[in-house]
Amino acid sequence: MSSDRARPAYVAVLTATLLWGANYSIAKRVLVEIDPLAVACVRAAAAGLFFTLLLLARQGFAGLSWSGLRRAAPLGLMGIALNQILFIEGLSRTSAAHSGILIAMLPVHVLLLSVLFGQETLTLPKAAGILIALSGVTLVALEKGIDFHAGYLKGDLLTLCAGLAFAGYTVAGKPVRRDLGPLRTTSLAVVPGSPAQVIAGFGPAVRTDWSGVSNVALGCLAAVVLLATIVAYSLYYFAISRID
C-alpha cells in the first residue's frame, strides 16, 4: 500500500479519534438536561437523514438496492443502533473516565475479532501499539481519579457492550465495505440502524421540554450529532477502507 494512499487515512482516523474523545465530556454535559434515549433519537434521526440524502445525491436510488440493504442491515442494527444506545445509556450511568477507558479497548476487541475471523494477523508491533495506547488512556484517567463506586457497574457494563458491538460492526463490515465502498456501506447501515434508535427514543424525545433546555446543552447536542456522528463516522469509514 502506497504512503500517498495511506496518509489521508491516518489523518482521517486521527481526526475521528479526537472527535470521539471529546464526545465523552460533551455528551456527558448534554445528559445533565436531556434523557439519554432522547439524545439517541435526535442523533439517529439527523444521521439517518444526512447519510440517506448523501447516498441519493451520489448514487441515486440505485444506491438503495435491496441486496445492499440486506447486507448492511445487520451492521446497522449492531454497530449503529445497539452501539449508540448502549453508549449513551452507559455514559449516563458512569463517569467519563470509566467510559473513556472502556471504549479505548475497542482496538483490542477489533484486533482479536479480526484475528479470530482470519482478517488480520497478530504481530508484535500491533500488540505493542495497542498496549501503549490503552496504557496512556488509563494513566490519563487515573490522574483525574477513578471512582470504583458500585453504582457505576451497570454503566460500565453497558459501555463495554457498546464497544463490543462497534468492534463487531467494524470487523463484520470489512467485506461489505470492500464490495460496496465506505460511503454506501455506512449509509446503508444507517438506514435500518437509525429507525431502531428513533423508535426506542421517540417517547423520551416527545416528553422532553425542549424549550427548557439551555443553549449550552443544545450546542453540545449539535456537536454530538454533527461532529461525533456525521463527521466522525464518515472519516472512520474512509480510513478503514484504506488501512487495517
Residue frames as qw, qx, qy, qz and C-alpha x, y, z in Angstrom:
[[0.000, 0.889, 0.458, 0.000, 0.00, 0.00, 0.00],
 [0.427, 0.482, -0.031, 0.765, 1.50, 3.35, -1.04],
 [0.286, -0.330, -0.459, 0.774, 2.17, 6.00, 1.58],
 [0.140, -0.047, -0.208, -0.967, 0.26, 8.53, -0.56],
 [0.528, -0.345, -0.611, -0.478, -2.87, 6.40, -0.25],
 [0.588, -0.388, -0.651, 0.284, -2.42, 5.62, 3.45],
 [0.251, 0.022, -0.292, 0.923, -1.51, 9.11, 4.69],
 [0.367, -0.295, -0.138, -0.872, -5.01, 10.67, 4.29],
 [0.721, -0.343, -0.568, -0.198, -6.47, 7.62, 6.01],
 [0.561, -0.197, -0.535, 0.600, -4.28, 8.11, 9.07],
 [0.016, -0.114, 0.117, -0.986, -5.21, 11.79, 9.22],
 [0.549, -0.317, -0.387, -0.670, -8.89, 10.84, 8.95],
 [0.732, -0.346, -0.585, 0.049, -8.80, 8.21, 11.68],
 [0.390, -0.069, -0.425, 0.814, -6.80, 10.52, 13.97],
 [0.220, -0.200, -0.044, -0.954, -9.41, 13.25, 13.49],
 [0.677, -0.342, -0.493, -0.426, -12.26, 10.80, 14.15],
 [0.653, -0.224, -0.603, 0.400, -10.50, 9.61, 17.31],
 [0.164, 0.026, -0.287, 0.943, -10.11, 13.19, 18.59],
 [0.437, -0.265, -0.234, -0.827, -13.79, 13.91, 17.90],
 [0.753, -0.328, -0.547, -0.164, -14.90, 10.77, 19.70],
 [0.524, -0.092, -0.541, 0.651, -12.54, 11.52, 22.56],
 [0.073, -0.114, 0.159, -0.978, -14.07, 14.96, 23.04],
 [0.523, -0.313, -0.508, -0.609, -17.54, 13.45, 22.78],
 [0.509, -0.297, -0.748, 0.305, -17.34, 11.86, 26.26],
 [0.167, -0.293, -0.393, 0.855, -17.34, 15.19, 28.06],
 [0.247, -0.007, -0.279, -0.928, -19.65, 16.88, 25.55],
 [0.535, -0.278, -0.694, -0.392, -22.27, 14.13, 25.70],
 [0.406, -0.319, -0.702, 0.490, -22.00, 13.99, 29.49],
 [0.035, 0.172, 0.183, -0.967, -22.97, 17.68, 29.59],
 [0.432, -0.121, -0.497, -0.743, -25.97, 17.00, 27.33],
 [0.537, -0.279, -0.795, -0.038, -27.17, 14.21, 29.63],
 [0.109, -0.136, -0.543, 0.822, -27.41, 16.65, 32.54],
 [0.355, 0.264, 0.152, -0.884, -30.54, 18.08, 30.90],
 [0.684, 0.264, -0.343, -0.587, -31.74, 15.57, 28.29],
 [0.885, -0.120, 0.407, -0.192, -32.79, 11.92, 28.61],
 [0.316, -0.423, 0.745, 0.407, -30.19, 9.58, 27.03],
 [0.466, 0.352, 0.790, 0.186, -32.74, 7.90, 24.76],
 [0.287, 0.901, 0.245, -0.214, -33.94, 11.30, 23.57],
 [0.117, -0.755, 0.487, 0.422, -30.33, 12.15, 22.68],
 [0.409, -0.084, 0.852, 0.316, -30.01, 8.86, 20.78],
 [0.441, 0.653, 0.613, -0.057, -33.27, 9.62, 18.96],
 [0.191, 0.932, -0.046, -0.304, -32.14, 13.07, 17.78],
 [0.249, -0.589, 0.671, 0.376, -28.68, 11.78, 16.88],
 [0.470, 0.123, 0.847, 0.215, -30.10, 8.90, 14.84],
 [0.420, 0.774, 0.452, -0.140, -32.72, 10.98, 13.04],
 [0.108, 0.899, -0.245, -0.345, -30.15, 13.55, 11.93],
 [0.281, -0.444, 0.784, 0.331, -27.57, 10.95, 10.89],
 [0.522, 0.323, 0.787, 0.062, -30.15, 8.84, 9.07],
 [0.393, 0.863, 0.246, -0.200, -31.40, 11.84, 7.10],
 [0.025, -0.825, 0.438, 0.357, -27.89, 13.04, 6.25],
 [0.324, -0.307, 0.845, 0.296, -26.50, 9.72, 5.04],
 [0.529, 0.482, 0.698, -0.012, -29.65, 8.85, 3.10],
 [0.334, 0.911, 0.081, -0.227, -29.60, 12.18, 1.25],
 [0.144, -0.715, 0.595, 0.337, -25.85, 11.87, 0.69],
 [0.474, -0.022, 0.854, 0.212, -26.23, 8.41, -0.81],
 [0.492, 0.690, 0.526, -0.066, -29.10, 9.56, -3.05],
 [0.163, 0.925, -0.157, -0.305, -27.08, 12.56, -4.20],
 [0.187, -0.598, 0.721, 0.296, -24.02, 10.45, -5.02],
 [0.132, -0.092, 0.956, 0.244, -25.57, 7.24, -6.36],
 [0.518, -0.067, -0.351, -0.777, -29.30, 7.88, -6.83],
 [0.820, -0.201, 0.203, -0.496, -31.94, 5.32, -5.92],
 [0.838, 0.285, -0.465, 0.025, -29.67, 2.59, -7.30],
 [0.181, 0.460, -0.681, 0.540, -27.57, 3.03, -4.17],
 [0.534, -0.200, 0.508, -0.646, -30.54, 1.92, -2.05],
 [0.614, 0.139, -0.692, -0.353, -30.68, -1.52, -3.63],
 [0.860, -0.378, -0.005, -0.344, -32.31, -4.36, -1.73],
 [0.901, 0.098, -0.308, 0.288, -29.19, -6.52, -1.97],
 [0.319, 0.454, -0.383, 0.738, -27.08, -3.78, -0.41],
 [0.496, -0.513, 0.171, -0.680, -29.62, -3.11, 2.34],
 [0.949, -0.209, -0.189, -0.142, -29.79, -6.82, 3.15],
 [0.766, 0.167, -0.363, 0.503, -26.02, -6.98, 3.66],
 [0.176, 0.410, -0.306, 0.841, -25.76, -3.72, 5.59],
 [0.580, -0.581, -0.211, -0.531, -28.84, -4.09, 7.81],
 [0.842, -0.385, -0.316, 0.208, -27.18, -6.37, 10.40],
 [0.523, 0.147, -0.199, 0.816, -24.26, -3.93, 10.56],
 [0.147, -0.517, -0.065, -0.841, -26.62, -1.03, 11.19],
 [0.723, -0.558, -0.265, -0.309, -28.56, -2.78, 13.92],
 [0.842, -0.277, -0.247, 0.392, -25.36, -3.89, 15.67],
 [0.567, -0.027, -0.071, 0.820, -22.94, -1.01, 15.17],
 [0.046, -0.412, -0.147, -0.898, -25.29, 1.95, 14.78],
 [0.586, -0.558, -0.260, -0.526, -28.42, 1.27, 16.84],
 [0.846, -0.410, -0.310, 0.139, -27.08, -1.06, 19.52],
 [0.613, 0.082, -0.221, 0.754, -23.74, 0.69, 19.88],
 [0.019, 0.431, -0.023, 0.902, -25.14, 4.20, 20.23],
 [0.641, -0.577, -0.238, -0.446, -27.99, 3.26, 22.57],
 [0.851, -0.320, -0.296, 0.292, -25.66, 1.27, 24.82],
 [0.496, 0.214, -0.172, 0.823, -23.04, 4.03, 24.74],
 [0.157, -0.514, -0.006, -0.843, -25.36, 6.89, 25.69],
 [0.765, -0.530, -0.228, -0.288, -27.16, 4.81, 28.33],
 [0.832, -0.147, -0.294, 0.446, -23.84, 3.64, 29.74],
 [0.334, 0.338, -0.150, 0.867, -22.38, 7.14, 29.82],
 [0.400, -0.606, -0.098, -0.681, -25.40, 8.38, 31.74],
 [0.857, -0.480, -0.127, -0.139, -24.69, 5.78, 34.45],
 [0.831, -0.217, -0.031, 0.512, -20.90, 6.03, 34.74],
 [0.203, -0.816, 0.119, 0.528, -18.13, 8.62, 34.62],
 [0.563, 0.787, -0.205, -0.144, -16.45, 9.99, 31.51],
 [0.094, -0.654, 0.750, -0.004, -13.16, 8.50, 32.80],
 [0.626, -0.020, 0.769, -0.125, -14.62, 4.99, 33.08],
 [0.718, 0.610, 0.275, -0.192, -16.25, 5.31, 29.66],
 [0.303, 0.839, -0.425, -0.155, -13.00, 6.53, 28.08],
 [0.270, -0.465, 0.843, 0.005, -11.04, 3.55, 29.35],
 [0.662, 0.194, 0.706, -0.159, -13.67, 1.01, 28.30],
 [0.647, 0.735, 0.116, -0.167, -14.10, 2.46, 24.80],
 [0.072, 0.795, -0.581, -0.156, -10.30, 2.66, 24.49],
 [0.550, -0.190, 0.813, 0.021, -10.38, -1.15, 24.50],
 [0.724, 0.565, 0.132, -0.373, -12.08, -1.01, 21.07],
 [0.422, 0.663, -0.592, -0.177, -8.82, -1.63, 19.12],
 [0.238, -0.294, 0.909, -0.175, -8.19, -4.70, 21.31],
 [0.653, 0.292, 0.592, -0.372, -11.66, -6.05, 20.53],
 [0.632, 0.681, -0.136, -0.344, -11.31, -5.27, 16.82],
 [0.204, 0.608, -0.763, -0.084, -7.89, -6.91, 16.55],
 [0.367, -0.136, 0.890, -0.232, -8.95, -10.04, 18.45],
 [0.693, 0.445, 0.433, -0.366, -12.09, -10.44, 16.36],
 [0.514, 0.728, -0.345, -0.293, -10.12, -9.79, 13.15],
 [0.001, 0.467, -0.884, 0.009, -7.60, -12.48, 14.13],
 [0.532, 0.081, 0.772, -0.338, -10.41, -14.87, 15.07],
 [0.693, 0.578, 0.339, -0.267, -12.10, -14.45, 11.68],
 [0.752, 0.076, 0.425, 0.499, -8.85, -14.55, 9.71],
 [0.319, 0.916, 0.183, 0.158, -8.87, -10.91, 8.58],
 [0.020, 0.894, -0.391, 0.219, -5.68, -9.85, 10.40],
 [0.814, 0.035, -0.474, 0.335, -2.55, -11.40, 11.84],
 [0.526, -0.850, -0.018, 0.022, -1.47, -10.65, 15.39],
 [0.661, 0.453, -0.259, 0.540, 2.01, -9.13, 15.16],
 [0.556, -0.354, -0.385, 0.646, 4.25, -7.82, 17.90],
 [0.122, 0.092, 0.039, 0.987, 4.09, -4.16, 16.69],
 [0.411, -0.466, -0.446, -0.644, 0.27, -4.26, 16.63],
 [0.671, -0.508, -0.527, 0.122, 0.08, -5.79, 20.10],
 [0.485, -0.213, -0.257, 0.808, 2.64, -3.33, 21.48],
 [0.014, -0.263, -0.201, -0.944, 0.92, -0.33, 19.90],
 [0.526, -0.545, -0.482, -0.440, -2.46, -1.25, 21.35],
 [0.674, -0.438, -0.460, 0.377, -0.94, -1.88, 24.79],
 [0.345, -0.043, -0.114, 0.931, 0.82, 1.51, 24.76],
 [0.207, -0.378, -0.311, -0.847, -2.32, 3.35, 23.64],
 [0.630, -0.547, -0.509, -0.209, -4.51, 1.65, 26.24],
 [0.620, -0.323, -0.384, 0.603, -1.94, 2.33, 28.96],
 [0.178, 0.155, 0.019, 0.972, -1.84, 6.01, 28.01],
 [0.417, -0.496, -0.367, -0.668, -5.60, 6.41, 28.29],
 [0.716, -0.478, -0.498, 0.103, -5.59, 4.58, 31.62],
 [0.514, -0.143, -0.278, 0.799, -2.85, 6.83, 33.03],
 [0.067, -0.312, -0.140, -0.937, -4.74, 9.97, 32.00],
 [0.597, -0.516, -0.430, -0.440, -7.90, 8.66, 33.66],
 [0.717, -0.359, -0.463, 0.378, -6.01, 7.68, 36.81],
 [0.304, 0.116, -0.163, 0.931, -4.57, 11.18, 37.04],
 [0.344, -0.374, -0.160, -0.846, -8.12, 12.55, 37.21],
 [0.333, -0.129, 0.742, -0.567, -9.13, 9.84, 39.64],
 [0.501, -0.096, -0.729, -0.456, -11.33, 6.80, 39.12],
 [0.511, -0.224, 0.486, -0.672, -14.18, 6.04, 41.45],
 [0.271, 0.027, -0.946, -0.176, -14.83, 2.31, 41.70],
 [0.461, 0.021, 0.438, -0.772, -18.26, 3.00, 43.13],
 [0.329, 0.179, 0.927, 0.017, -20.66, 0.09, 42.75],
 [0.415, 0.679, 0.367, -0.481, -23.20, 2.46, 41.20],
 [0.240, 0.664, -0.463, -0.535, -21.02, 2.68, 38.09],
 [0.427, -0.136, 0.883, 0.140, -21.09, -1.08, 37.43],
 [0.564, 0.566, 0.592, -0.103, -24.21, -1.08, 35.24],
 [0.319, 0.902, -0.095, -0.276, -22.93, 1.89, 33.22],
 [0.185, -0.607, 0.723, 0.273, -19.53, 0.25, 32.82],
 [0.517, 0.105, 0.845, 0.086, -21.09, -2.97, 31.54],
 [0.509, 0.758, 0.372, -0.168, -23.32, -1.09, 29.09],
 [0.149, 0.881, -0.345, -0.289, -20.31, 0.88, 27.81],
 [0.351, -0.372, 0.830, 0.223, -18.24, -2.28, 27.44],
 [0.561, 0.387, 0.731, 0.019, -21.04, -3.89, 25.41],
 [0.376, 0.881, 0.071, -0.280, -21.23, -0.74, 23.27],
 [0.044, -0.720, 0.620, 0.309, -17.55, -1.16, 22.39],
 [0.453, -0.054, 0.881, 0.126, -18.02, -4.83, 21.60],
 [0.548, 0.647, 0.505, -0.161, -20.95, -4.01, 19.31],
 [0.295, 0.893, -0.196, -0.278, -18.88, -1.45, 17.39],
 [0.248, -0.509, 0.787, 0.244, -15.96, -3.86, 17.16],
 [0.546, 0.247, 0.800, 0.036, -18.26, -6.48, 15.64],
 [0.436, 0.836, 0.225, -0.246, -19.60, -3.82, 13.29],
 [0.050, 0.816, -0.477, -0.322, -16.09, -2.91, 12.15],
 [0.313, -0.299, 0.879, 0.199, -14.93, -6.48, 11.57],
 [0.513, 0.406, 0.755, -0.046, -18.14, -7.84, 10.02],
 [0.381, 0.852, 0.165, -0.320, -18.37, -4.79, 7.78],
 [0.266, -0.577, 0.560, 0.532, -14.96, -5.24, 6.16],
 [0.343, 0.132, 0.819, 0.441, -16.10, -7.50, 3.29],
 [0.225, 0.798, 0.555, -0.069, -19.21, -5.36, 2.82],
 [0.051, -0.879, 0.116, 0.460, -17.11, -2.19, 2.57],
 [0.345, -0.307, 0.700, 0.545, -14.82, -3.92, 0.10],
 [0.293, 0.386, 0.809, 0.333, -17.78, -4.71, -2.17],
 [0.064, 0.846, 0.522, 0.083, -19.98, -1.63, -1.69],
 [0.307, 0.520, -0.100, 0.791, -17.46, 1.06, -0.71],
 [0.253, -0.167, -0.613, 0.729, -17.29, 3.01, 2.57],
 [0.266, 0.012, 0.035, -0.963, -19.92, 5.64, 1.74],
 [0.639, -0.122, -0.498, -0.573, -22.57, 3.21, 0.55],
 [0.568, -0.158, -0.775, 0.228, -21.88, 0.76, 3.38],
 [0.112, -0.117, -0.500, 0.851, -22.10, 3.48, 6.04],
 [0.397, -0.002, -0.105, -0.912, -25.27, 4.95, 4.53],
 [0.674, -0.120, -0.609, -0.400, -27.00, 1.60, 4.12],
 [0.455, -0.152, -0.761, 0.437, -26.08, 0.66, 7.69],
 [0.060, 0.081, 0.343, -0.934, -27.52, 3.91, 8.99],
 [0.458, -0.137, -0.432, -0.765, -30.81, 3.42, 7.08],
 [0.698, -0.366, -0.591, -0.171, -32.01, 0.48, 9.25],
 [0.515, -0.125, -0.561, 0.636, -29.96, 1.48, 12.31],
 [0.035, -0.154, 0.137, -0.978, -31.43, 4.95, 12.70],
 [0.579, -0.355, -0.341, -0.650, -35.14, 3.99, 12.79],
 [0.710, -0.278, -0.622, 0.177, -34.42, 1.49, 15.55],
 [0.345, -0.105, -0.404, 0.841, -32.94, 4.28, 17.69],
 [0.240, -0.221, -0.127, -0.937, -35.72, 6.71, 16.79],
 [0.667, -0.373, -0.536, -0.360, -38.35, 4.17, 17.86],
 [0.644, -0.264, -0.569, 0.439, -36.51, 3.49, 21.14],
 [0.297, -0.205, -0.283, 0.889, -36.11, 7.18, 21.95],
 [0.081, -0.482, -0.467, -0.737, -39.27, 8.67, 20.46],
 [0.486, -0.711, -0.505, -0.052, -41.22, 8.65, 23.72],
 [0.541, -0.529, -0.172, 0.630, -38.49, 10.33, 25.81],
 [0.289, 0.087, 0.278, 0.912, -37.85, 12.83, 22.98],
 [0.200, -0.609, -0.510, -0.573, -41.52, 13.83, 22.84],
 [0.554, -0.720, -0.407, 0.099, -41.72, 14.15, 26.63],
 [0.552, -0.162, -0.103, 0.811, -38.63, 16.38, 26.78],
 [0.035, 0.939, 0.262, -0.221, -39.34, 20.06, 27.41],
 [0.683, 0.282, 0.165, 0.653, -37.02, 21.33, 24.68],
 [0.034, 0.864, 0.098, 0.493, -37.91, 24.96, 25.43],
 [0.588, -0.796, 0.120, -0.080, -36.42, 24.49, 28.88],
 [0.890, -0.031, 0.083, 0.447, -33.12, 23.06, 27.63],
 [0.239, -0.819, 0.141, 0.503, -30.25, 25.53, 27.93],
 [0.543, 0.794, -0.229, -0.147, -28.36, 26.85, 24.92],
 [0.137, -0.627, 0.767, 0.004, -25.21, 25.17, 26.24],
 [0.614, 0.003, 0.780, -0.121, -26.89, 21.75, 26.23],
 [0.702, 0.640, 0.249, -0.191, -28.38, 22.34, 22.78],
 [0.289, 0.828, -0.464, -0.125, -24.97, 23.39, 21.45],
 [0.312, -0.421, 0.851, -0.034, -23.38, 20.27, 22.93],
 [0.719, 0.289, 0.604, -0.186, -26.15, 18.14, 21.38],
 [0.589, 0.781, -0.085, -0.191, -25.42, 19.71, 17.99],
 [0.041, 0.705, -0.706, -0.052, -21.74, 18.82, 18.44],
 [0.562, -0.114, 0.809, -0.129, -22.66, 15.23, 19.30],
 [0.724, 0.527, 0.407, -0.179, -24.80, 14.98, 16.16],
 [0.507, 0.843, -0.154, -0.091, -22.62, 16.85, 13.67],
 [0.104, 0.754, -0.645, 0.068, -19.08, 16.16, 14.83],
 [0.380, -0.332, 0.841, -0.193, -19.14, 12.90, 16.80],
 [0.708, 0.290, 0.614, -0.192, -21.66, 11.22, 14.48],
 [0.670, 0.724, 0.134, -0.097, -21.81, 12.55, 10.93],
 [0.262, 0.849, -0.458, 0.010, -18.22, 13.78, 10.54],
 [0.371, -0.525, 0.760, -0.098, -16.53, 11.11, 12.68],
 [0.800, 0.165, 0.568, -0.102, -18.36, 8.15, 11.10],
 [0.661, 0.748, -0.023, -0.054, -17.57, 9.43, 7.61],
 [0.099, 0.802, -0.585, 0.069, -13.87, 9.84, 8.45],
 [0.588, -0.344, 0.717, -0.148, -13.68, 6.48, 10.22],
 [0.825, 0.290, 0.483, -0.042, -15.05, 4.50, 7.29],
 [0.504, 0.831, -0.236, -0.005, -12.96, 6.41, 4.80],
 [0.160, -0.719, 0.670, -0.093, -9.92, 5.45, 6.86],
 [0.605, -0.200, 0.766, -0.090, -10.62, 1.75, 7.27],
 [0.810, 0.547, 0.170, -0.124, -11.34, 1.42, 3.57],
 [0.488, 0.784, -0.359, 0.135, -7.64, 2.16, 3.06],
 [0.118, 0.522, -0.759, 0.370, -5.81, 0.78, 6.13],
 [0.446, -0.154, -0.873, 0.119, -6.14, -2.19, 8.51]]
